[in-house]
Amino acid sequence: MKTKPPVPVRVLVVEASPTYAAILKEIVDAVPGHEVVSVVPTADEALLVNERDRPDIIITDIQPAGSLSGFALVWRITENYDCDVIGLLRVDHEAYREGAAKHGTCACLLKECVAEELPPLLRSLSDRRVPRKLT
């Protein structure tokens, strides 16, 4: 009897820089069992795409483009959806880390460190998630 492959962990990337977004997509897609379902440049678009695609994990710049702040995005997502949010910081500023944690991020990473720190974090988050059922 053939078994169906496991459902991948679905990731939404919120990043205004097309170059950096492509780097994030490459890093996520290289982690077995993970796939980027969408890349959007603003927090406003992230809310719409989140409603449509229901990702398991959102990776977002804490200072995204658009009218909605990163803190507001994190809070809206974590209050209303079963989704982990990883914040990305350009600089290691304690106030941003504290604000991100207060609003619901599960982790904050410096953008310069994502290549090393993001893959193990994604594996750790997905290990504790209840697998999504195929529909």
N, C-alpha and C positions, 0 to 999 in steps of 0.2 A: 504494500500500500504506500503510495506516494504521500509525503507530508508537504504541506504548504510551507514556503519559506516564512520566517518571522516577518512581521510588519515592521518596517523601519521606523526609527524615531524621527519624527518630522520637525524640521527646524526652520524658523523664519529669521531672516537677517534684516536688521534695520540699520542701514548705513548709507550716507549721502555720497561718499566717494566711490565711484564705480571701480576704481583700481583696488581699494581696500575691501570693498564688498566681494570682488572676485577672489581675493586672497582668503577671506573668511569662508566663502563657498568651497574653495579648494580644500581648506583645512577640514571643514565639516564633512565633506563628501569622502575624504580619505579615512575617516573613522568608520570601521565596519558597523553596519546596522543603522547608519544615520544618513539622512538626505535633506538637502535644502529644498523646501517646497516653494519658497518665494524669497525674493530680495526686493526690498522697498527702500526709498531714500528718506522717507519722513515718518514720524511717529503717527501722524494723522492717517497715512496710508496703512500703517501697521495695524491699527485698530480694525480697519475694513477687511484687510487680508486675514487677520486673526479670526474674525467672525466667519469668514468663508472657508478657510483651510484648517482651522483648529490645530495649530502646531502643538507639539509637546514641549518645545523649548523655543524661546525667543532670545536672540542675541542682539542687543541694541546699544548704540552709542548713548551714553548718559546725557549728552548734549546734542540730540539729533536735529536735523533740519526740520522746518515746518513750524506751525503755530503751537503745537502741543509739546510740552517739555518731556524730557526723558523720565523724570520722576512721576509725572502725571500718567504717562504711558505704563510704567511699571505698576503703579498703584491700580489703575483700571484693569489691567490684565490679571494681576494676582488676586484682586478682590472678586473677580467675576468668572475666572476660568481656571481649569486645572492645567496650569502651564508654568514651567520654571522660566525665570528670566535671568539672563546673564548680562550684567552691565559692562560696558567698555569705557575706559577712561583714557583720555589723551595724556593727562598728567596725574601723578599720584598725589591727590589732594584729599586730606582727611575729611573735609566737609562733604565732598562728593561721595566718598565711600560710605560715610554715616548716613547721608540722605538716601542713597540708593538702598542701603540695608533697611532703613526705616520704612521705605516705601515698598519693599518686598523682593528685592533681588536675592537670589540664592548665592550669588557670587559677583565680584567685580574684578575685572582683569585690566591691566594696562595694555593698551593697544600694541605696544612694542613687544609684549610677552606672549601674545596669543598663540604663536606657533608652538611654543613649548607647553603652555598651561591649558589651552583649550581642549585638546584631545583627551587628556586624563579626566578633566572636569566633565566633559560630555559622557564619557564611559561611566563615571561615577553616578551622574544623574540618571542615566538610562538604566543602570543596574537596579535602582530602587523604584523605578516606575512600573506600574502594572501594564503589561503589554496590551496594546490596542488590538481589538478583534477585527479580522477581515470582514467586510460587509459585502 
